[in-house]
Amino acid sequence: MALLQIAEPGESAAPHEHRLAVGIDLGTTNSLVATVRSGMAGVLNDEQGRSLLPSVVHYDGGTIVGYEAQARQSIDPRNTIVSVKRFMGRGLKDIAHVESMPYDFVTGSSEAEGMVKLRTAAGIKSPVEISADILRTLRERAENSLGGALTGAVITVPAYFDDAQRQATKDAARLAGINVLRLLNEPTAAAIAYGLDNGAEGTYAVYDLGGGTFDISILKLAKGIFQVLATGGDSALGGDDFDQRVFCWIIEQAKLAPLSPHDARLLLTHAREAKEYLTSHGEAPITVKLGSSEYVDLKLTTEIFAEITKNLVQKTLQSTRKALRDAGLAPADVKGVVMVGGSTRMPQVQRAVADYFGHEPLNNLDPDKVVALGAAIQANLLAGNHAGDDDWLLLDVIPLSLGLETMGGLVEKIIPRNSTIPVARAQEFTTFKDGQTGLVVHVVQGERELISDCRSLARFELRGIPPMVAGAARIRVTFQVDADGLLSVAAREQTSGHEARIEVKPSYGLTDDEITSMLKDSFNHASDDAFRRALREAQVEAQRLLEAVQSALMESAELLSLMEKSHIESLVARLQAVMIGDDRRAIDDAMDALNKGTAEFAARRMNRSVQRALSGRKVSEL
C-alpha cells in the first residue's frame, strides 16, 4: 500500500524537502530579508510588522541594531554607526566627507593599506564586523519567521563594488553565521524580480540609486535569459550625498559656526527628514535647536533642493550614458527603466530619468523591496526549490577590468569590464632580463592605463623559472572569476612546469585567522551576549511599566490617599534605581512589586471608567 507524503502549503515533504533560503539586501540606509513561500517572493517582517531594518548599529558596551540604534544617532553620534556600507573595503583616503563625520577613525600603519576601522565604546570595530551585526539580526529574523536554520542566502552588492568590497561583504556574512550561496549585483536582482513578476522581454535599464551607491545596468531579458549587457555607476554616490547638500545649505543659510559632532549629526538628521518630506510636499520646514542654543528656522523648497543637487543627478546620467555606450545602445532602444532604491523617490530624479529616456520609468514594485525580492528568487533557485518549468539563466558581468602590471608601470588588461561571469582568461608573458628566475605578478583592477591610477588587488611571486635569455621564457597567467565576482590568479612557466597561484583576498578584507578568531569570540561570549540581551529586555519592560504608572498617577491621583500615593511613588523610585544596574533579578522583583502595589489603583481606575461609560444610560439600552 502506498503512503502519501503530507506537507504544509509551500513546503515539500521529504525526500524533496523545502530548503530555507533567503535573499538579503544589505543596504546603506536600510536592509531587508526576503524568501520564496508558496511560489511567491515576499519580504520578512520583524515582530512589529516592519519590513525595513535601518542599517544603523549602536555600541554602548553591547550591540543595538536597527530602529533603537537609529534613535540614538543624535544622542551618541560617535558610537552610532550609520551608512557603514560606504566604508566596506575602503581606506580612509577613499571615504568622502570624513571631516563632517563624528566617528573616531583608526587606520593601520599606512592609510593606503588596510580597511579603515572605528573606535567605539565596545572596542575597535571594522566595517566588516559592523555589517556582520546587521546581517546577524536579519538572519535571526529569517530563522524566527521560517522556523529553522537557513540553508544559505544570496546577498546583494552594488554592481560597481570592486573585489575588495565584495570580499568584505562575504567576510561579514561568514562572521554573521550565513552561508553565502552567491553575491548578486543589485540591479540584476531587481531585473529578476521585474522579469519574473511582469513577464518582461526586451532591453531594460535598471537605475539603482540607494543611500550610498549608484548603479546603472543595461540588461536584455528574453525567454528566461537575463543577460547583463553593461554596468556602470559610482560606489560613493547616493542619498547620503543629497543629505549632505541639504546639510551644507542649512549651514550656509543659517551662517552657523563650526559645529560639535552632536549638532552636526542633529542637523544631518533634519536634512534627511527634509529631503524625504519633499518627496510629496512643495516645501519642508527645518526647525532645530542646537546644543549651542542657536536656532535654525528655514524652509527648503523643491526648487531649491533640485538646484543644489542638480550636479548629483547629472553624475548619475553621465554613468547612464557611459553604460549605454558600452552596450552599443541609444536611450530610444531601452524599452523600460526600472527604478530601484529609496532615493529614486525624489521628484527631480524621476523627472531627469523620464526626460533622458523619453518615457516614464517603471515604479510598480516597491523600490525599497525589489532588490531583496529578486535575491530571494535567486536564492530559491540555488537552494534547489524551483520547479522544472521555472528554469531561467542569469548572465551577470564583472564591473571593472582585471589585469596585470607590466614593465613601465603599465596595465595589461586580461579580463575586460562587462565580461560575462563566471569567466576564465589566460595570456602569455615573458621575462625582461637575461637569466631572470623569478617574476612578481601584480594583480590590479580598473580602466586606466597606468598602474598608479588603478586599484591594487594582490601580489605574488613565481619562482623557479629556468635561466634563459630575455624573452625566451613562456609564462602563462590565468585569471578566473567565479559567480560571486571574486578572482583567483595562477601563473605557470610552460617549460619547467613551475606554478604559483593566489586566491585574491584584498588587504581591505579580513584574513581567515581574523574571521576564525572573531567566530571563536562570538561562541566564547555567547552566554554573555544572551545575558546582555535578557537584561536589556528587562530594562525596556521596566521603562514601559514606569511610563504607564506615571501616566496613571498624573491622570487619576485623586483616587489615591496620600499614603497610597506615597507608597506607589516609593515603588517607582525603587524600580528606577535598579533598572540602571545589571541585576536582572532585582529589576524583575521591583517590577513585580510595582505591579502588585498598583493593582488596587488599576481596579479603581477601571471601575471609574465603567461608571462613566454607563452613566445616564437605561438598562434597556444595554
ABEGO torsion letter per residue (X at the ends): XBBBBBBBBGBBBOABBBBBBBBBBBBAABBBBBBBBGGBBBBBBBAAGBABBBBBBBBAGBBBBEAAAAAAAAABAAABBBGAAAABGBBAAABBGAAABABBBBBBABAABEBBBBBBAAEBBBAAAAAAAAAAAAAAAAAAAAGEBBAEBBBBBBAABBAAAAAAAAAAAAAAGBBBABBBBAAAAAAAAAAAAAGBBEBBBBBBBBAABBBBBBBBBBGGBBBBABBBEBAABBAAAAAAAAAAAAAAAAGBBBBBAAAAAAAAAAAAAAAAAAAABABBBBBBBBAAGBBBBBBBBAAAAAAAAAAAAAAAAAAAAAAAAAAGBBAAABABBBBBEAAAABAAAAAAAAAAAGBBBBAABBAAAAAAAAAAAAAAAAAGABBAAABBBBBBBBABBBBBBBBGGBBBBABBBGBBOBBBBBBBBBBABBGBABBBBBBBBEABABAAABBBABBBBBBGBBBBBBGABBBBBBBBBBAAGBBBBBBBBAAAGBBBBBBBBBAABBBAAAAAAAAAAAAAAAAAAAAAAAAAAAAAAAAAAAAAAAAAAAAAAAABBAAAAAAAAAAAAAAAAAAABABAAAAAAAAAAAAAAAAAAAAAAAAAAAAAAABGBBAAAX
